[in-house]
Amino acid sequence: MRRILIVLLLALAPPLWAAEPRDLAWTEMIPTGTPATPEPQAPMHDPGQGSALSDESDPPAAQMSPAAPVVEALDGQLVRLPGYLVPLETASDGRVREFLLVPYFGACIHVPPPPSNQIVHVHNEPGVQLEVLYQPYWVEGKLQVEHTSSELAEAGYRMTTSKVYPYQLDQ
């Protein structure tokens, strides 16, 4: 009986040697041979005005490539990706639990969204207390190649995160 219990515990417990996420560059999310991503446009208005979650009155700009090809080999990989959060769902306590992760500031809000292969639709519990939109973050979790749609943009990837924390060069 004791042997069965030990085997079950070892099988169900997360391994001590669990893999660390690999750092993923945004360029790795674009298949080889796909045209280069256009340069981001200048913000349409001052990013320092208002709070991070204030409502935008202008309609969203048209997305550059809403059905851009993705890299299928990334499906299921544990990754760490830097970027900016575009809130989609905010809880009553002010924490952002659902967001788009984008490679540059202002995408989807202040400038047109990048191609869908440069957007990750993220779910995070317990959420992130987002004070300012121009703060970059590291986002860690298992990446899925899955097309999702929101009112702001189409995303080519999805992630349920294990960690979201402010970006710093030494991390």
C-alpha positions in Angstrom: 0.0 0.0 0.0 2.8 2.4 0.9 4.5 1.8 -2.4 1.3 2.6 -4.3 0.9 5.8 -2.4 4.5 6.9 -3.2 4.0 6.1 -6.9 0.8 8.1 -7.0 2.4 11.1 -5.2 5.3 11.1 -7.6 3.0 10.8 -10.6 0.7 13.6 -9.5 3.2 16.0 -8.0 4.9 18.6 -10.2 8.4 17.5 -10.9 11.2 19.3 -9.1 13.0 19.5 -12.4 10.1 21.3 -14.1 11.2 23.2 -17.2 11.9 26.9 -17.0 10.2 28.9 -19.7 12.4 29.8 -22.6 12.6 33.5 -23.7 10.7 34.0 -26.9 11.3 36.9 -29.3 8.4 38.4 -31.2 10.2 37.7 -34.4 10.1 34.0 -33.7 6.3 34.1 -33.9 6.4 35.0 -37.6 6.9 32.0 -39.9 10.0 32.0 -42.1 9.3 33.6 -45.5 6.4 35.7 -44.2 6.7 39.4 -45.1 8.3 41.6 -42.4 5.9 43.2 -39.8 5.3 46.9 -40.6 6.8 49.4 -38.3 4.4 50.7 -35.6 2.9 54.1 -36.2 3.3 57.0 -33.9 0.6 57.2 -31.1 -2.6 59.0 -32.2 -2.7 60.9 -28.8 -0.7 61.5 -25.7 -0.2 58.2 -23.7 0.4 60.1 -20.5 -3.2 61.4 -20.3 -5.7 59.6 -18.1 -5.4 56.3 -16.3 -4.4 53.0 -17.9 -8.0 51.7 -17.9 -9.8 54.9 -19.0 -12.3 54.5 -21.8 -11.2 55.4 -25.3 -13.8 57.3 -27.3 -12.4 56.7 -30.8 -13.3 53.5 -32.6 -10.5 51.0 -32.9 -8.2 51.3 -35.9 -8.2 48.6 -38.6 -5.8 45.7 -37.9 -2.8 45.3 -40.3 -3.2 41.6 -40.9 -6.0 39.9 -38.9 -5.2 36.4 -40.3 -1.4 36.4 -40.4 0.3 33.0 -40.5 1.6 31.6 -37.2 4.4 29.2 -36.2 2.7 25.9 -35.4 5.8 24.6 -33.7 5.3 27.0 -30.8 2.1 25.2 -29.8 2.4 23.9 -26.2 5.8 25.5 -25.5 6.4 27.1 -22.1 7.7 30.6 -22.9 8.5 34.0 -21.4 7.6 36.9 -23.6 8.0 40.7 -23.0 5.4 43.1 -24.1 2.6 45.6 -23.3 -0.8 44.8 -21.9 -4.0 45.9 -23.6 -6.8 45.3 -21.1 -9.9 43.4 -22.2 -11.5 42.4 -18.9 -11.1 44.1 -15.5 -12.4 42.7 -12.3 -14.2 44.7 -9.7 -11.0 45.0 -7.7 -9.3 46.7 -10.7 -7.1 43.8 -11.6 -6.8 43.0 -15.3 -7.5 39.3 -15.8 -7.8 39.2 -19.6 -5.6 41.2 -22.0 -3.8 41.2 -25.3 -0.1 41.1 -25.1 1.5 43.2 -27.9 5.2 43.9 -28.8 5.1 47.7 -28.6 3.3 50.4 -26.7 0.0 51.7 -27.9 -0.9 48.8 -30.2 -4.7 48.3 -30.4 -5.4 51.5 -28.5 -3.3 54.4 -29.8 -2.1 52.8 -33.1 -3.6 50.1 -35.4 -3.1 46.6 -34.1 -0.2 44.6 -35.4 -0.7 41.4 -37.4 -2.4 38.6 -35.5 0.8 36.7 -35.3 2.2 39.5 -33.1 -0.7 39.4 -30.6 -1.2 36.9 -27.7 -4.6 36.7 -26.0 -3.9 36.2 -22.3 -5.9 35.0 -19.3 -4.3 35.6 -15.9 -5.5 34.8 -12.4 -5.5 36.5 -10.0 -4.9 39.4 -12.4 -2.5 42.3 -12.8 -2.9 45.7 -11.1 -2.2 47.8 -14.1 -1.3 51.4 -13.2 0.0 52.7 -16.6 -0.3 51.3 -20.1 3.3 52.2 -21.0 4.8 49.8 -18.4 6.2 46.7 -20.2 5.8 43.2 -18.6 7.2 39.7 -18.8 4.4 37.2 -19.3 5.2 33.5 -18.7 3.0 30.5 -19.5 2.2 27.8 -22.0 1.7 29.3 -25.5 -1.1 27.9 -27.7 -1.4 28.4 -31.4 -5.1 29.4 -31.4 -6.9 32.2 -33.2 -9.0 34.4 -31.0 -11.0 37.5 -31.6 -11.8 40.5 -29.4 -13.4 43.9 -30.1 -9.9 45.4 -30.4 -8.0 42.8 -32.6 -7.6 39.3 -33.8 -4.8 37.2 -32.1 -3.0 34.3 -33.5 -1.8 32.9 -30.1 -3.4 32.3 -26.7 -1.8 31.9 -23.3 -3.0 31.1 -19.8 -0.2 32.5 -17.7 1.7 31.3 -14.7 3.4 34.7 -14.1 3.0 38.3 -15.1 5.6 40.8 -13.7 7.1 44.2 -14.7 9.8 44.0 -17.3 13.4 44.6 -16.2 16.5 44.1 -18.3 18.3 42.1 -15.6 15.5 39.5 -15.3 
